[in-house]
Amino acid sequence: MTQQTHKHRAGFVNIIGNPNVGKSTLMNALVGEKLSIVTAKAQTTRHRIMGIVNGDDWQIVYSDTPGILRPNYRLQQNMLNFVDTAIGDADIILYVTDVVEKQDKNEAYIAKLRNVECPVILVINKIDISTQEHVMDLIGWWQEQLPKAEILPASAQEKFNLDNIFDAILEKLPEAPAWYDKDTFTDKNMRFFASEILREKIFLNYSQEVPYCCEVEIEEFKEGCERYDISAVIYVMRESQKGIIIGKGGQSLKKTGTQARLEMEDFFQKKIFLRIFVKVDPDWRENKKELRRFGYES
């Protein structure tokens, strides 16, 4: 009797949806690593970030994308381009909605999903803050909109029903060799995660428009045996924002820097020496050259 060999499956599972529905929380839960910024503010994810999960005979390449939005400036247009690319190159689309957003928000993207070739898994997130009756109504509504999609209620925050999402993905993965080495867990480098950790703390500690006007660049990342030495620059658009970031007597920046350093130490499993500078760059969200430097333009 011949032993049956399992064919290897691999594919790109691209997570898309409107801002604030929990895409990053879902990806982090599915990957088991904190790769994407998670805060209560909309539009915290700006890049397309990959998280790679491996088994003996499968590899899932998850891709978190910025929330779908109507662009007001060049940076947002580039964020939307990441979403359109993700729809185009997916093996499976994980479309995330939740129990509170208006179902017909961004109808153009729902129409796009009706016409994609690849399988669509629609996740209704945050069911822990809803009733069973409301969730059943939503499932019915989405079945009418996307009859070919598999619809799964879940709570990424509470890690509820993630097993069923994983099984649905595995079942739909195409047969293919691994796209990345099996010990790789992301396509991004250490500098990227250092900048994202600091950017997350800016979103958590400052209000109104300030976080949206900030970008973080890691100017230096020295890897030593005992510790990593990191120099970061926070770019803001106005002198007044620089004052807000630094705070009275430097207290606000000190608090943000301490939080970022502690999380970096946890993430990199090394001692971190972190220096932060604040500079004004009024045009960075619109300037093509600057956006390329920050990784938003190809």
Backbone as numpy.savetxt, mean C-alpha at the origin, in Angstrom:
# Nx Ny Nz CAx CAy CAz Cx Cy Cz
2.82 -47.34 -9.63 1.98 -46.14 -9.63 2.86 -44.89 -9.63
2.67 -44.03 -10.60 3.53 -42.83 -10.66 3.04 -41.77 -9.69
3.99 -41.10 -9.10 3.65 -40.03 -8.15 3.24 -38.77 -8.92
2.13 -38.20 -8.54 1.64 -37.00 -9.21 2.44 -35.78 -8.75
2.95 -35.01 -9.71 3.70 -33.80 -9.32 2.80 -32.58 -9.49
2.87 -31.70 -8.50 2.09 -30.46 -8.57 2.81 -29.47 -9.46
2.10 -28.87 -10.37 2.70 -27.81 -11.18 2.80 -26.53 -10.35
3.85 -25.75 -10.60 4.06 -24.52 -9.83 3.12 -23.43 -10.32
2.51 -22.72 -9.36 1.64 -21.59 -9.70 2.28 -20.30 -9.22
2.11 -19.25 -9.99 2.64 -17.93 -9.58 1.89 -16.84 -10.32
1.74 -15.70 -9.65 1.05 -14.62 -10.34 1.01 -13.34 -9.54
0.59 -12.28 -10.23 0.49 -10.94 -9.64 -0.95 -10.67 -9.21
-1.12 -10.46 -7.91 -2.44 -10.18 -7.34 -2.45 -8.71 -6.96
-3.15 -7.92 -7.75 -3.08 -6.46 -7.59 -4.31 -5.96 -6.84
-4.03 -5.22 -5.75 -5.08 -4.75 -4.84 -5.45 -3.32 -5.22
-6.71 -3.11 -5.62 -7.14 -1.76 -5.99 -8.44 -1.42 -5.27
-8.78 -0.14 -5.25 -10.01 0.31 -4.59 -9.90 1.78 -4.26
-10.96 2.33 -3.73 -10.99 3.76 -3.37 -10.13 4.01 -2.13
-9.79 5.28 -1.83 -9.02 5.56 -0.62 -9.77 5.13 0.65
-9.00 4.68 1.63 -9.53 4.42 2.99 -10.42 3.20 3.15
-10.39 2.28 2.19 -11.22 1.06 2.35 -10.44 -0.06 3.05
-9.12 0.16 3.27 -8.33 -0.85 3.99 -7.46 -1.71 3.10
-7.07 -1.19 1.92 -6.22 -1.98 1.01 -4.88 -2.33 1.65
-4.25 -1.31 2.25 -2.91 -1.54 2.84 -2.99 -2.48 4.03
-4.03 -2.33 4.86 -4.21 -3.23 6.01 -4.39 -4.66 5.51
-5.17 -4.83 4.43 -5.40 -6.17 3.87 -4.11 -6.75 3.33
-3.36 -5.94 2.58 -2.11 -6.48 2.03 -1.14 -6.87 3.14
-0.97 -6.00 4.13 -0.06 -6.32 5.24 -0.48 -7.61 5.93
-1.80 -7.81 6.10 -2.30 -9.02 6.75 -2.03 -10.26 5.89
-2.22 -10.13 4.58 -2.00 -11.28 3.68 -0.52 -11.62 3.55
0.34 -10.59 3.59 1.78 -10.81 3.44 2.42 -11.21 4.78
1.83 -10.73 5.88 2.42 -11.03 7.19 3.57 -10.11 7.53
3.78 -9.05 6.75 4.81 -8.04 7.02 4.16 -6.68 6.87
4.63 -5.70 7.63 4.09 -4.36 7.48 4.87 -3.64 6.37
4.34 -3.69 5.16 5.03 -3.10 4.02 4.41 -1.77 3.61
3.11 -1.61 3.84 2.41 -0.40 3.38 2.01 0.45 4.57
2.06 1.77 4.35 1.61 2.72 5.37 0.14 2.47 5.68
-0.19 2.45 6.95 -1.59 2.32 7.36 -1.91 3.45 8.33
-2.76 4.39 7.91 -3.27 5.39 8.84 -4.73 5.63 8.50
-5.42 6.37 9.34 -6.84 6.66 9.10 -7.04 7.71 8.01
-5.95 8.37 7.59 -6.09 9.41 6.56 -6.10 8.78 5.16
-6.85 9.40 4.25 -6.89 8.92 2.87 -5.57 9.24 2.17
-5.32 8.48 1.09 -4.17 8.73 0.20 -2.82 8.61 0.89
-2.71 7.72 1.86 -1.39 7.57 2.49 -0.46 6.72 1.62
-1.02 5.77 0.87 -0.19 4.99 -0.06 0.02 5.80 -1.33
1.28 6.04 -1.67 1.57 6.82 -2.88 2.23 5.97 -3.96
2.92 4.93 -3.56 3.64 4.09 -4.52 2.90 2.78 -4.72
3.33 2.06 -5.71 2.88 0.67 -5.86 3.91 -0.20 -5.15
3.48 -0.93 -4.16 4.41 -1.68 -3.30 4.10 -3.16 -3.40
5.10 -3.97 -3.66 4.88 -5.41 -3.78 5.28 -6.15 -2.52
4.45 -7.13 -2.16 4.76 -8.04 -1.06 4.66 -9.46 -1.59
5.69 -10.25 -1.38 5.79 -11.56 -2.03 5.67 -12.66 -0.98
4.76 -13.59 -1.23 4.54 -14.71 -0.30 4.80 -16.01 -1.06
5.58 -16.90 -0.44 6.02 -18.11 -1.13 5.58 -19.38 -0.44
5.22 -20.37 -1.23 5.03 -21.73 -0.75 5.90 -22.64 -1.60
5.90 -23.95 -1.31 6.74 -24.87 -2.09 6.38 -24.85 -3.56
5.08 -24.84 -3.86 4.69 -24.92 -5.27 3.85 -23.72 -5.72
4.04 -22.59 -5.01 3.33 -21.37 -5.44 4.07 -20.12 -4.99
3.79 -19.01 -5.68 4.30 -17.70 -5.28 3.23 -16.65 -5.62
2.82 -15.89 -4.59 1.86 -14.81 -4.81 2.60 -13.48 -4.68
2.50 -12.65 -5.72 3.10 -11.32 -5.68 1.96 -10.31 -5.50
1.75 -9.90 -4.25 0.71 -8.91 -3.97 1.23 -7.52 -4.33
0.32 -6.67 -4.78 0.72 -5.31 -5.12 -0.31 -4.35 -4.55
0.12 -3.52 -3.60 -0.76 -2.49 -3.03 -0.64 -1.25 -3.89
-1.77 -0.59 -4.12 -1.75 0.59 -4.99 -2.40 1.77 -4.28
-2.10 3.00 -4.73 -2.79 4.17 -4.17 -4.30 4.08 -4.41
-5.06 4.77 -3.57 -6.51 4.82 -3.76 -6.90 5.54 -5.04
-8.00 5.12 -5.64 -8.49 5.75 -6.86 -9.03 7.14 -6.51
-8.59 8.15 -7.24 -9.03 9.52 -6.93 -9.03 10.36 -8.19
-9.67 11.52 -8.10 -9.60 12.48 -9.21 -8.38 13.36 -8.99
-7.41 13.31 -9.88 -6.14 14.01 -9.62 -6.28 15.54 -9.62
-5.66 16.18 -8.63 -5.62 17.64 -8.55 -4.25 18.21 -8.90
-3.22 17.35 -8.89 -1.88 17.82 -9.24 -1.09 16.63 -9.77
0.08 16.90 -10.29 0.84 15.88 -11.03 1.14 14.63 -10.20
1.50 14.81 -8.93 1.76 13.65 -8.07 0.55 12.71 -8.07
-0.66 13.26 -7.89 -1.86 12.42 -7.84 -2.12 11.74 -9.19
-1.82 12.43 -10.28 -1.97 11.81 -11.60 -1.05 10.60 -11.72
0.18 10.75 -11.22 1.12 9.62 -11.26 0.66 8.48 -10.35
0.04 8.83 -9.20 -0.50 7.79 -8.32 -1.60 7.01 -9.05
-2.45 7.73 -9.79 -3.52 7.08 -10.53 -2.97 6.20 -11.65
-1.85 6.64 -12.25 -1.21 5.81 -13.28 -0.78 4.45 -12.72
-0.32 4.43 -11.44 0.04 3.15 -10.81 -1.17 2.22 -10.77
-2.37 2.79 -10.50 -3.59 1.98 -10.43 -3.93 1.42 -11.81
-3.86 2.26 -12.84 -4.19 1.80 -14.20 -3.23 0.72 -14.66
-1.95 0.88 -14.34 -0.97 -0.16 -14.68 -1.32 -1.47 -13.97
-1.72 -1.34 -12.70 -2.04 -2.53 -11.90 -3.23 -3.29 -12.48
-4.21 -2.57 -13.03 -5.35 -3.24 -13.65 -4.88 -3.97 -14.91
-3.95 -3.34 -15.63 -3.48 -3.92 -16.90 -2.60 -5.14 -16.75
-1.80 -5.22 -15.69 -0.83 -6.33 -15.63 -1.16 -7.37 -14.55
-2.39 -7.38 -14.07 -2.77 -8.32 -13.01 -3.06 -9.72 -13.56
-2.69 -10.74 -12.78 -3.21 -12.09 -13.02 -4.53 -12.27 -12.29
-4.64 -11.61 -11.14 -5.89 -11.60 -10.36 -6.05 -10.18 -9.81
-7.25 -9.63 -9.87 -7.50 -8.32 -9.25 -8.26 -8.55 -7.95
-7.73 -7.97 -6.88 -8.41 -7.97 -5.59 -8.99 -6.57 -5.44
-10.30 -6.44 -5.69 -10.93 -5.12 -5.58 -11.51 -4.99 -4.18
-11.05 -3.98 -3.44 -11.47 -3.83 -2.05 -12.47 -2.69 -1.94
-13.62 -3.01 -1.35 -14.60 -2.00 -0.99 -14.84 -2.18 0.51
-15.75 -1.43 1.11 -16.05 -1.67 2.52 -17.53 -1.44 2.79
-17.92 -1.54 4.04 -19.35 -1.49 4.39 -19.89 -0.07 4.50
-19.00 0.95 4.39 -19.47 2.33 4.57 -19.40 3.20 3.32
-18.53 2.86 2.36 -18.44 3.74 1.20 -19.66 3.58 0.29
-19.98 4.64 -0.44 -21.07 4.56 -1.42 -20.67 3.56 -2.49
-21.57 2.58 -2.72 -21.19 1.47 -3.61 -20.81 1.93 -5.01
-21.50 2.97 -5.51 -21.27 3.35 -6.90 -20.17 4.41 -7.05
-19.35 4.59 -6.00 -18.24 5.54 -6.09 -17.28 5.07 -7.19
-16.88 5.99 -8.04 -15.98 5.66 -9.16 -16.54 4.56 -10.06
-17.71 4.85 -10.62 -18.37 3.88 -11.51 -17.49 3.48 -12.69
-16.63 4.43 -13.13 -15.77 4.14 -14.29 -14.87 2.93 -14.01
-14.40 2.80 -12.77 -13.53 1.67 -12.45 -14.33 0.37 -12.31
-15.56 0.48 -11.83 -16.42 -0.71 -11.76 -16.67 -1.21 -13.18
-16.91 -0.28 -14.11 -17.10 -0.64 -15.52 -15.85 -1.32 -16.08
-14.66 -0.79 -15.71 -13.40 -1.41 -16.16 -13.31 -2.85 -15.69
-13.73 -3.09 -14.44 -13.62 -4.43 -13.87 -14.53 -5.43 -14.58
-15.64 -4.93 -15.13 -16.53 -5.84 -15.88 -15.85 -6.37 -17.13
-14.88 -5.62 -17.64 -14.28 -5.96 -18.93 -12.88 -6.56 -18.84
-12.37 -6.76 -17.62 -11.01 -7.32 -17.55 -11.04 -8.82 -17.87
-9.91 -9.29 -18.39 -9.80 -10.71 -18.77 -9.55 -11.59 -17.53
-8.82 -11.04 -16.56 -8.38 -11.87 -15.43 -9.49 -12.02 -14.39
-9.38 -13.02 -13.48 -10.38 -13.17 -12.41 -10.38 -11.97 -11.47
-11.56 -11.64 -10.95 -11.71 -10.56 -9.97 -12.26 -11.15 -8.67
-11.57 -10.86 -7.58 -12.08 -11.21 -6.24 -12.46 -9.89 -5.58
-13.71 -9.75 -5.21 -14.16 -8.51 -4.58 -14.27 -8.73 -3.08
-13.51 -7.94 -2.32 -13.50 -8.07 -0.86 -14.33 -6.93 -0.26
-15.37 -7.29 0.49 -16.14 -6.28 1.25 -15.52 -6.23 2.64
-14.73 -5.20 2.89 -13.93 -5.10 4.12 -14.72 -4.42 5.24
-14.18 -4.51 6.44 -14.70 -3.84 7.66 -16.08 -4.37 8.08
-16.33 -5.65 7.85 -17.66 -6.18 8.23 -17.83 -6.23 9.75
-16.70 -6.07 10.48 -16.79 -6.05 11.95 -17.53 -4.82 12.47
-17.70 -3.78 11.59 -18.42 -2.58 12.07 -19.81 -2.49 11.40
-20.31 -3.64 10.93 -21.59 -3.63 10.22 -22.50 -4.73 10.76
-23.70 -4.83 10.17 -24.62 -5.91 10.53 -24.63 -6.95 9.42
-25.03 -8.15 9.78 -25.08 -9.24 8.79 -26.05 -8.89 7.66
-27.15 -8.26 8.03 -28.18 -7.89 7.05 -27.60 -6.92 6.00
-26.88 -5.90 6.49 -26.29 -4.91 5.58 -25.25 -5.57 4.67
-24.44 -6.47 5.23 -23.42 -7.17 4.44 -24.08 -8.01 3.35
-25.18 -8.70 3.68 -25.90 -9.51 2.68 -26.45 -8.62 1.56
-26.95 -7.44 1.92 -27.44 -6.49 0.90 -26.31 -6.07 -0.04
-25.15 -5.79 0.56 -23.99 -5.38 -0.24 -23.54 -6.50 -1.19
-23.51 -7.72 -0.68 -23.12 -8.86 -1.52 -24.08 -8.95 -2.72
-25.38 -8.80 -2.47 -26.37 -8.85 -3.55 -26.14 -7.74 -4.58
-25.86 -6.53 -4.08 -25.64 -5.40 -4.98 -24.42 -5.62 -5.86
-23.33 -6.09 -5.24 -22.09 -6.30 -5.99 -22.22 -7.47 -6.97
-23.01 -8.50 -6.61 -23.22 -9.62 -7.55 -23.89 -9.14 -8.84
-24.79 -8.16 -8.69 -25.43 -7.59 -9.88 -24.43 -6.77 -10.71
-23.57 -6.02 -10.02 -22.59 -5.17 -10.73 -21.50 -5.98 -11.42
-20.98 -6.97 -10.70 -19.85 -7.77 -11.20 -20.18 -9.26 -11.11
-21.04 -9.74 -12.03 -21.52 -11.12 -11.93 -20.42 -12.19 -11.99
-19.27 -11.84 -12.63 -18.19 -12.85 -12.76 -17.25 -12.85 -11.55
-17.37 -11.84 -10.68 -16.43 -11.73 -9.55 -16.82 -12.69 -8.43
-15.81 -13.16 -7.69 -16.07 -13.90 -6.45 -16.10 -12.87 -5.32
-17.17 -12.88 -4.54 -17.36 -11.85 -3.51 -17.16 -12.44 -2.12
-16.25 -11.83 -1.36 -15.92 -12.35 -0.03 -15.96 -11.23 1.00
-16.83 -11.34 2.02 -16.80 -10.38 3.12 -15.60 -10.67 4.02
-15.03 -9.62 4.63 -13.83 -9.82 5.45 -13.64 -8.66 6.40
-12.74 -8.86 7.37 -12.24 -7.75 8.17 -10.72 -7.89 8.23
-10.04 -7.03 7.47 -8.57 -7.07 7.45 -8.01 -6.73 8.83
-8.66 -5.75 9.50 -8.22 -5.31 10.82 -8.28 -6.45 11.83
-9.38 -7.20 11.79 -9.57 -8.32 12.74 -9.04 -9.65 12.20
-8.47 -9.59 10.98 -7.95 -10.80 10.31 -9.04 -11.88 10.16
-10.25 -11.43 9.84 -11.37 -12.36 9.69 -11.59 -12.70 8.22
-11.69 -13.99 7.93 -11.97 -14.54 6.59 -10.80 -14.40 5.62
-9.61 -14.13 6.14 -8.44 -14.02 5.26 -8.08 -15.38 4.65
-8.36 -16.46 5.38 -8.08 -17.81 4.85 -8.84 -18.05 3.56
-10.11 -17.65 3.54 -10.92 -17.86 2.34 -10.43 -17.00 1.17
-9.97 -15.78 1.48 -9.41 -14.93 0.43 -8.15 -15.60 -0.14
-7.30 -16.09 0.74 -6.06 -16.76 0.31 -6.39 -17.98 -0.55
-7.35 -18.81 -0.11 -7.72 -20.01 -0.88 -8.25 -19.64 -2.26
-9.06 -18.57 -2.31 -9.62 -18.13 -3.61 -8.50 -17.68 -4.55
-7.50 -16.98 -3.98 -6.36 -16.53 -4.80 -5.57 -17.73 -5.32
-5.26 -18.66 -4.42 -4.45 -19.84 -4.79 -5.12 -20.63 -5.90
-6.41 -20.76 -5.80 -7.20 -21.53 -6.78 -7.14 -20.87 -8.17
-7.04 -19.54 -8.19 -7.08 -18.80 -9.46 -5.69 -18.48 -10.02
-4.64 -18.78 -9.26 -3.27 -18.46 -9.74 -2.95 -19.26 -11.00
-2.37 -18.62 -12.00 -1.98 -19.37 -13.20 -0.75 -20.24 -12.95
-0.62 -21.28 -13.75 0.59 -22.10 -13.68 1.74 -21.29 -14.26
2.79 -21.14 -13.48 3.95 -20.34 -13.92 5.10 -20.58 -12.96
6.35 -20.39 -13.42 7.47 -20.45 -12.48 7.46 -19.22 -11.58
8.24 -19.27 -10.50 8.32 -18.11 -9.58 8.91 -16.91 -10.31
8.33 -15.74 -10.05 8.82 -14.51 -10.66 10.02 -13.94 -9.90
10.10 -14.24 -8.61 11.18 -13.72 -7.77 11.82 -14.88 -7.01
13.06 -14.67 -6.53 13.69 -15.67 -5.65 12.75 -15.97 -4.49
12.77 -17.21 -4.04 11.81 -17.60 -2.99 12.11 -16.96 -1.63
13.30 -16.38 -1.45 13.55 -15.72 -0.16 13.31 -14.21 -0.23
12.78 -13.71 -1.35 12.47 -12.29 -1.49 11.08 -12.01 -0.93
10.92 -10.93 -0.17 9.56 -10.64 0.32 9.01 -9.31 -0.19
9.84 -8.53 -0.89 9.33 -7.29 -1.49 10.26 -6.85 -2.62
9.73 -5.97 -3.49 10.56 -5.44 -4.58 11.26 -4.15 -4.17
10.96 -3.65 -2.98 11.53 -2.36 -2.55 12.79 -2.57 -1.70
13.66 -1.53 -1.69 14.90 -1.65 -0.92 14.74 -1.04 0.49
15.81 -1.12 1.27 15.73 -0.69 2.68 15.52 0.82 2.80
16.12 1.59 1.89 15.92 3.05 1.90 14.43 3.38 1.78
13.75 2.64 0.88 12.33 2.90 0.66 11.54 2.72 1.97
11.82 1.63 2.69 11.05 1.37 3.91 11.39 2.37 5.02
12.65 2.80 5.06 13.01 3.84 6.03 12.21 5.11 5.75
12.10 5.50 4.46 11.37 6.73 4.13 9.87 6.57 4.40
9.31 5.37 4.12 7.89 5.15 4.35 7.55 5.16 5.84
8.43 4.61 6.66 8.19 4.61 8.12 8.15 6.05 8.63
9.10 6.87 8.18 9.12 8.27 8.62 7.88 9.01 8.08
7.50 8.72 6.83 6.34 9.39 6.23 5.06 9.02 6.98
4.97 7.76 7.42 3.80 7.35 8.20 3.69 8.15 9.49
4.83 8.36 10.16 4.79 9.11 11.43 4.37 10.56 11.19
4.73 11.12 10.02 4.28 12.47 9.69 2.76 12.49 9.55
2.20 11.46 8.89 0.74 11.37 8.76 0.06 11.23 10.11
0.70 10.54 11.03 0.08 10.31 12.35 0.17 11.54 13.25
1.23 12.34 13.09 1.49 13.42 14.06 1.06 14.81 13.62
0.78 14.98 12.33 0.43 16.33 11.85 -0.93 16.29 11.16
-1.63 17.41 11.26 -3.01 17.41 10.76 -3.16 18.23 9.49
-4.39 18.27 9.01 -4.80 19.03 7.82 -3.93 18.70 6.61
-3.46 19.74 5.92 -2.82 19.45 4.63 -1.34 19.13 4.77
-0.76 19.30 5.96 0.70 19.20 6.11 1.27 17.87 5.60
0.72 16.70 6.01 1.32 15.44 5.52 1.27 15.31 4.00
0.23 15.87 3.37 0.08 15.76 1.93 1.08 16.64 1.18
1.66 17.59 1.89 2.65 18.50 1.29 4.08 18.04 1.58
4.23 16.90 2.26 5.56 16.40 2.65 6.00 15.23 1.78
7.29 15.18 1.53 7.90 13.99 0.93 9.18 13.72 1.72
9.55 12.45 1.82 10.74 12.07 2.58 11.77 11.47 1.62
13.00 11.92 1.74 14.09 11.32 0.96 15.18 10.86 1.92
15.65 9.64 1.71 16.77 9.13 2.51 18.06 9.49 1.78
18.81 10.41 2.34 20.04 10.87 1.68 21.21 9.93 1.94
21.18 9.27 3.08 22.29 8.38 3.44 21.75 7.19 4.22
22.23 6.01 3.86 21.84 4.79 4.58 23.11 3.94 4.70
23.76 4.06 5.86 25.02 3.32 6.07 24.74 2.10 6.92
25.07 0.93 6.37 24.84 -0.32 7.11 26.11 -0.72 7.85
26.04 -0.68 9.19 27.15 -1.17 10.00 26.75 -2.49 10.66
27.72 -3.15 11.27 27.41 -4.42 11.95 26.49 -4.18 13.14
26.79 -3.11 13.89 26.05 -2.85 15.13 24.79 -2.01 14.88
24.86 -1.07 13.90 23.72 -0.18 13.70 23.70 0.35 12.26
22.56 0.91 11.89 22.43 1.61 10.62 22.40 3.12 10.89
23.17 3.88 10.14 23.14 5.34 10.23 22.31 5.88 9.07
21.24 6.57 9.38 20.32 7.05 8.35 20.16 8.56 8.44
20.32 9.22 7.28 20.03 10.66 7.19 18.82 10.85 6.30
17.80 11.53 6.82 16.56 11.74 6.07 16.29 13.22 5.91
15.68 13.57 4.78 15.22 14.95 4.56 13.71 14.92 4.39
13.01 15.74 5.16 11.57 15.94 4.95 11.42 17.20 4.10
10.87 17.05 2.91 10.61 18.21 2.05 9.18 18.70 2.29
9.05 20.01 2.47 7.72 20.63 2.61 7.59 21.69 1.53
6.39 22.24 1.36 6.15 23.18 0.27 6.27 24.65 0.69
6.13 24.89 2.00 6.16 26.30 2.47 6.98 26.42 3.75
7.50 27.60 3.97 8.28 27.89 5.18 7.43 27.66 6.44
6.15 28.02 6.37 5.26 27.84 7.54 5.11 26.36 7.90
5.10 25.49 6.86 5.00 24.05 7.12 6.28 23.53 7.77
7.40 24.11 7.38 8.67 23.72 8.01 8.60 24.00 9.51
8.06 25.17 9.86 7.89 25.51 11.28 6.98 24.54 12.01
5.91 24.12 11.35 4.96 23.17 11.98 5.64 21.82 12.20
6.38 21.34 11.19 7.06 20.04 11.29 8.07 20.06 12.44
8.83 21.14 12.54 9.86 21.21 13.61 9.21 21.42 14.97
8.22 22.30 15.04 7.51 22.54 16.30 8.30 23.42 17.25
7.65 23.83 18.32 8.27 24.73 19.30 9.47 24.05 19.96
10.63 24.69 19.83 11.85 24.11 20.41 12.23 22.77 19.81
11.72 22.49 18.60 12.05 21.22 17.94 11.31 20.01 18.48
10.30 20.23 19.35 9.64 19.11 20.04 8.87 18.18 19.08
8.17 18.78 18.10 7.35 17.96 17.20 8.23 17.03 16.36
9.32 17.58 15.84 10.23 16.77 15.02 10.90 15.69 15.86
11.24 16.04 17.10 11.88 15.07 18.00 10.94 13.88 18.25
9.67 14.18 18.51 8.67 13.12 18.76 8.50 12.23 17.53
8.36 12.86 16.37 8.19 12.11 15.11 9.42 11.25 14.83
10.61 11.85 15.03 11.86 11.13 14.78 12.04 9.94 15.72
11.68 10.11 16.98 11.79 9.01 17.95 10.87 7.85 17.56
9.63 8.19 17.22 8.68 7.14 16.80 9.20 6.39 15.56
9.73 7.17 14.60 10.25 6.55 13.37 11.46 5.66 13.68
12.36 6.16 14.52 13.56 5.38 14.86 13.20 4.05 15.51
12.25 4.10 16.47 11.86 2.88 17.17 11.24 1.86 16.21
10.40 2.36 15.28 9.80 1.42 14.32 10.83 0.88 13.34
11.79 1.74 12.95 12.86 1.26 12.06 13.68 0.17 12.75
13.95 0.36 14.05 14.73 -0.65 14.79 13.99 -1.98 14.82
12.67 -1.90 14.95 11.85 -3.11 14.95 11.84 -3.74 13.56
11.70 -2.91 12.52 11.60 -3.40 11.15 12.92 -4.00 10.65
14.04 -3.28 10.90 15.34 -3.72 10.39 16.07 -4.65 11.37
15.55 -4.74 12.61 16.20 -5.55 13.66 17.66 -5.11 13.88
17.86 -3.80 13.90 19.18 -3.19 14.14 18.99 -1.93 14.95
20.04 -1.50 15.64 20.03 -0.17 16.25 20.07 0.86 15.11
19.37 1.96 15.31 19.31 3.00 14.27 19.78 4.33 14.84
20.67 5.00 14.09 21.00 6.39 14.38 20.36 7.22 13.28
19.36 8.03 13.64 18.56 8.75 12.64 18.74 10.26 12.76
19.18 10.88 11.65 19.24 12.34 11.57 18.16 12.80 10.61
17.42 13.86 10.98 16.36 14.37 10.10 16.56 15.87 9.86
16.49 16.25 8.59 16.55 17.66 8.20 15.22 18.03 7.53
14.84 19.30 7.62 13.61 19.76 6.97 13.97 20.85 5.96
13.53 20.66 4.70 13.85 21.63 3.65 12.57 22.02 2.91
12.58 23.24 2.37 11.42 23.74 1.61 11.68 23.52 0.11
10.70 22.88 -0.54 10.75 22.65 -2.00 9.34 22.92 -2.53
9.03 24.18 -2.89 7.64 24.59 -3.15 6.95 23.83 -4.26
7.73 23.27 -5.20 7.12 22.75 -6.42 7.20 21.23 -6.56
7.56 20.51 -5.49 7.89 19.10 -5.68 6.71 18.26 -6.19
5.46 18.64 -5.85 4.31 17.81 -6.28 3.99 17.95 -7.76
4.51 19.02 -8.39 4.22 19.27 -9.80 5.45 19.09 -10.71
6.63 19.10 -10.12 7.87 19.12 -10.89 8.26 17.71 -11.33
8.31 17.51 -12.65 8.57 16.18 -13.21 9.90 15.62 -12.73
10.94 16.48 -12.73 12.28 16.04 -12.32 12.28 15.60 -10.84
11.62 16.41 -10.00 11.55 16.07 -8.57 10.77 14.77 -8.36
9.66 14.65 -9.06 8.83 13.44 -8.91 9.59 12.20 -9.36
10.42 12.35 -10.38 11.24 11.20 -10.81 12.24 10.84 -9.71
12.82 11.86 -9.10 13.80 11.62 -8.02 13.15 10.88 -6.85
11.87 11.18 -6.60 11.17 10.53 -5.50 10.48 9.22 -5.91
10.69 8.81 -7.18 10.20 7.49 -7.61 8.78 7.48 -8.15
8.23 8.64 -8.51 6.84 8.69 -9.01 6.76 8.78 -10.53
7.89 9.06 -11.18 7.90 9.15 -12.65 8.88 8.12 -13.16
8.51 7.46 -14.26 9.45 6.47 -14.81 10.48 7.15 -15.69
